Amino acid sequence: MGIELISVLLLAGLLFLLACGVPMAFATGTLGVALAYLNFGIPGLGILMQRIYSLTTEYVLVSVPMFILMASLMERSGIARDMYDALKVWTGRITGGVAVVTTVMAILMAAMSGIIGGEIVLLGLVALPQMLRLGYNQNLAMGTICAGGSLGTMIPPSIVLIVYGLVAEVSISGLFVAAVIPGLMMGGLYIAYIMIRCRIDPSLAPRELDLAEMGLVERLRHSGGIVPPILLATVVLGSIYGGVTSITEAAGMGVVGTLLIVALRRELTLAMFIEALTQTFRSVGTLLWVTFGASALIGAYSLAGGPAYASQLITGLDVPPLAIIALMMLVFLVLGMFMDWIGIVLLCMPVFVPIIKALGYDPIWFGVLFCINMQVSFLSPPFGPAAFYLKSVAPPHITLVDIYRSFGPFVGLQLVVLLLVLLFPGLALVLL
């Protein structure tokens, strides 16, 4: 069987199994095992097992459950709530100040753990009731929370960047450095959009007068809640960028720091710790199963000569190299509407990254572009996981359709950043 027919059958089989409701991990795994066995027999299965084992024993992968545990502990403690209250006292004079605080809080939380789902749930619990109580426009409130909460895909330490770095075999520290400017740029655009829109239409975001009338001394007295999150972010990112520790060791230090802070706040209980561990195990289990399945499929496809075929097919197109990159971005945007990010990483990067290198582009820059795409995917229906995270904690009268309607302006801002980084790679590479 030729590689052309194999490629078509694999794509059709994957779409069919996903449409039938088969979880992606088992859909990709089944196809990978079947392809390896039919092409190479029992030795092919042994090669797949070796490939999966080598990927899952990477030392840096240990940082993933550490960052998830950090997010789980913060979700169950009052750290996020106190940080929100501390930031809020400084924005009482700004129209749309509470929405701005929510975005700043999302940036700080992304810099602490890099977990998306936990951030959106936390913001939904802490910020959404507050904004609705103050009379904020419902769409503005929901869009701010979901867009801000998805910044964890971009702002280091991002788990998306860690997994991409492992699969693409590029420096994860370099990816972290390259993502700083685009990530902050996206957060800054969110804040600018909120302030401009609320200034044009002040009815969208009433001011909280009691905060606007606070004096400097009183503001400083209420600002203590911002100290623990800044300390955690400094420990994690400072140790990585300063070359003091590896990413895995920094993640471990972050967990210890979070446990110490929660314990000092007298919020650490055995039941809370077990709940956080349980959530961590479930999240990591999901990631690992998807990793097993996608690794099996792409491993079998690689043995059959798939990446070389795809590379020749794409590079043989009579179009400029930038058009090929744009085509890849379109593929990511479409896949992101239906698939989880880790499946896209494991399925696409072994094919796309060699093409990027062959075209003379930096795979670190391409990784940043991919992360921006995945941030768009978190808000893109029908999959759009951000909507489901928020729905789980939103008031009953808010529907999924209402949440998706609030995403439009923020998706537009994400696409603007994607276009800017695509056209001006220096935005991602200038700090390297």
N, C-alpha and C positions, 0 to 999 in steps of 0.2 A: 504494500500500500504506500503510495507516494505521500510526501510530507504535505502537499497541498490538500489532498483528501483528508488526511489526519487532522489538519488544522480546522477544516470546515466541520468535520464530525465532532471534534472536541467542543467547538463553539456552540454548535447546535445542541449537543448533549448537555452542556452546562446550562444553557438557557432553558432547556426542557425540564431538567431536574429542579432548577430554581423556581420555575413557574409552577411545578407540582408541589412546592412547599418543602422540598428537601433542604435542610440546613446547608449552608455553603461549605462548611467543613467536610461534610460527608459527600456532597455532590462532587467537589473537586478531588477528594481522596479516592472515591470510587472510580472516577475516570482515570486518575493517575495510575492506580494499581492495575486497572484493566489494560491500559495502554502498555505499561511496562511488561506485564505478563505476556500479552499477545505478541509483542515485538521481541522480547528477550528472554522470556521464560522465568524460571525461579531466580537466576542470577540478577535479572532486572529488579526484582523485588528487594534483593539484598542491597543493591546500589541505592535504591530509594531509602531504605532504612538507614544506611550510612549518611546520606544527605540530611535527613531529618535530624539524626543524632548530632551531627556536627553543628547544625544551626542552633539547636536548643541547648547546647552546652557552651555557647558563647558567654564569657564572663559578664559582659556588659548587659546581657539580657536580665541579669538579676536585678538591675535597677528598676525594671518595669514594675514588679510587685511592690518594691519599696515606695515608688511614687504613688501607686494606687493606695497603699496603706496610709500614706500621709494624707491623701485626699479623704479617705474614709474616716480617719480620726478627726480631721477638721470639720467634716460634715456633721459629726456627732457631738462636737464640743461647741463652746460659745465663742471661739476665736473669730469666726467670720462675722458673727453678729456684732461683736465689740468693734471689729475693724470698720464695719459699715457705719456704726454710730459715730466713731471717731472721725471718719472722713466727712461725714454729713455736716458736722458743725462748721466746717470751713466753706460750705457752698450755699449757705442760706440766702446770700444776696444774689445768687446767680439764677436766672430763669432756666429751669430745667436742671437745677443743681443736683437733685436726688438721682436723676438719670445719669448725670455725669459721674456722680459718686459710684453708682453701680458699675459703670464702665471701668473706672479707676480700680475699683475693688476686683473686678474680673481680671485686669492686667496683673495685679499683685498676686492673686490666687494662681494664675497661670504660671507666674515666675516661681511659685512655691512647689507646685506638684505636676503641672502639665497634663492634668486629667480633665477631660471635657464634660462628661456626664455629671460628675460630682459637682463641678462648678455651677452648671445650669440648675441643678436641683437646689443647691445652697442659695443661689441668687433668687430662685423662685420662692423659696421659703422666707428669705430675709427681706428682699427688696420689693417683690411684686405686691404683697399686701400693703406695704408702706406707700408705694406709688398710687395704687388704686384708692387707698384711703384719702390721700391728698388731692385726688381728682385728676391725676395724670391721664392723658389719652391712653386707652387700653392698648392700642396697636403700638404706640411708641414704647410703652412699658415692656410689653412682651418682646418686641424686636430688640430692644436694648439688652435685655437679659439673655436671650438666645445668642445674639451676635457676640456680645461680650463674653459669654460663657464658652463660646467656641474658640476663643483666642488661644486656648491651651494647645491647639494644633500648631500654632506658629511660635509662640513665645517660649524660649527654653526655660526649663528642661522639658521639651515636648517628646512624648512617647512616640509620636508619628516620626519625628526626626531620628529617634534611636533605632526604630525598626528599619526605616529607610537606609540608614547608615550601615546596618548589619547586612541587609540584602544587597545593597549597591556596592558594598566594600569601600566606603569612603569615610573620612574622619568625622566622627560624631561631634567632637569638640568644634571642628570647623563648621559643621552644619549649625551648631548652636550659635556661633559667632555670626554666621551669615544671616540667620533668621532674626537677629535683634532689630535691625533697622526696619525691615518690612513689617515685623510684628508690631512694633511701636507706631509705625506709620498707619497701620490699619486701626489700631486703638485710637490714635489721634484723629483720624478721619471720622470715626464714630462720634467722638466727643464734639468735633467741629460741626458735624451734621446736627446733633442734638441741640447744641447752643444756637445755631443759625435758625433751625426750624422753630424752636421755641421763642426766639426773638421775633420772628415773623408772625407767629401765632401764639401769643402768651397763654391763651386758654388751654393749650395742650399740656402745660406744666405749671400749675400755680406754685408760688413761692411758699415756703414754710416760715411764717413770720417770726415765730419764737426763736428760730435759729438765726434769722437775719439780724436780730437785735442783740445777739450775744456779744459781749466784750471780748477783748483779746485774752485776758486772764482766764475767763470762763472757758473760752475755746481751748486754751492750752490744757486746762484741767480735764477736759473731756477727750483729750487726744491720746491717752495712754493705750487705747486699744490698737493703735497702729504699730506699736513697738514690736510685739511678738511676730507678726507677719513679716516685717522688714528684717528682723533678725534671722528668721528662717530662710528668706530669699537670699540674704547676704551669705549665710553659711553654705547653702547649696550652690548658688551660682558663683560666689566669690571663690570657693575652693576649686571649682572647675576651671574658671577663667584664669585664676591665679596659678594654676599648675600645681596646686598643693595635693589634690587627690584626683583619682579617676572619677568618671561619672557614677560608677557603681558605688564607690566609697562615699561620694557626696550624697547619694540617695540614702545610704545607711545613716549618715550623720543627720540628714533631714528627718528621718523617722525618729531617731533618738531625741533630736531637738523638739519635735512635735510632742512626743511622749512626755518629756520633761515639762514643757509648757502646760500641757493638759493636766499633768499631775500637780503642778504648782497652783493651777487654778482650781484644784480639788474637784475636777470633773472626771478623772480617770477611775473607772470602775471595771471590775472583771467582766460584767455583762457587756459594757460598752466596747471593751477590747476584743471580746469574742465576736461581737457583731461586726466590728471593723475587719477582723481577720476573715470572717466568713464572706463578707463582700469582696475582699481582696482575692480569696481563693476562687470565687465564682468568676470574677472578671478575668483573672489570669488563666483559668481553665478554658474560658471561651477563646481567649487569644491563642492559647496553645493548640486547641483543636483546629482552629482555622489555619494556624501555621502548619500543622501536620498535613492537613488536606491539600492546601495550596502548594506546599513544598513537594508533595508527591506528584501533583499534576505537572508542575513546571519542571520537575526533575525528569519525569518520563518524557515530556515534550522536548526537553533539551537533549536527552539521549537519542531521540528520533531525528535530531537536527533542526528542530523548530526555530530556535533563536537565530541561527544563521540564515534560514529561509526568510524569516520576518525582516531581518536586517537588510538582506539583499532586495527584498520587495519594497521596503520603505525608502532606502537610500537610492534605489533605482528610479524613483519618481523624478520627473523633469520639473522640479519646482525648487525655489530657493531653500536653503537650510532652515531659515526662520519659519517658513511655511510648514515644514515638517514638524518643528517644535509646536507650532500653533495647532497642527492636527493632533499631536499627542495631548495637548491641553484639552482639546475638544473631547477626545476619548476619555480622559479623566473626568470631565464634567458630566458626560453621559453615564459612565460607570458609577459615579458617585451618587446618582439618583436612585440606584438600585442595589448597590453593594456596599459593604463595610470597607473602611479604609485599609485595614490590614490585608484583606483579600486582594485589593487593588495593588498594594505594594508587592505582595508575593507573586502575583500573576504577571504584572506588567514590567516590573523593574528588571528582571533578568533578560527581558527582550529589549526594553527601551534604553537602558543605561549604556550597553555597548554601542548602540546607534549614536547616542549623545557624544560618547567619546570619539567615535569615528568621524563625526561631524566637526570635532574640535571644540566642543562646548564643555564647560566645567560641570561635572556631575553634582557638585555642591550647589551651584546655582539652580540646577534642574530640581534638586531636592527641595529647595525653597519654593520654587514654582509649584511643585507637587503639593506641598503643605498648604499653600494658598488655595489650590483646587479643593483639597479635602475640607478646608474651612467652608468653602462654598457648599460642598456636599452635605455638611451638617445642617444646612438650612434649605436643602433642595427637596421638594416633594417628588415622588411619594414616599421615599425612605426617610429623608430628613430627620435623623434621630434627635436633634435638638427639640423638635416639636413634641416628641413623645416624652422626653425627659421633663419638659416644662409641664406638659399635661398631667403628669403624675402627681404634681404638687399644686396645680392651679385650682382656683375656685370652680365648682361644678358647672357654672354657666358659661365658662370659656371652653369652646370646642377646638378640635384640631384644625378645622378650617379657619377659625378665627386666628389661631397662632400662625398658620402658614401665610395668611394675608398680611401679617405684620412684618414679614421678612423682606419684602420687595426692595425698599431703599437700602437695606444693609447688604443684600446680595449685590446690588449695583455698586456699592462702595468696595466690596471684595473684588469684583471684577475690574474695577479701576486700578486697585493695587496690583492685581495679576498682570494687567496690561503694562503698567509702569515698570515692574520688575522684569517682564519679558523684553521690553524695548530698551531698558537701561539696566543691564546686569550689574553695573557698579553699585546699585542700591543694595545688593546682597553681598557683593564681594569686596566692598571698600574696606571693611574692617579686618579682612584676612591678611 
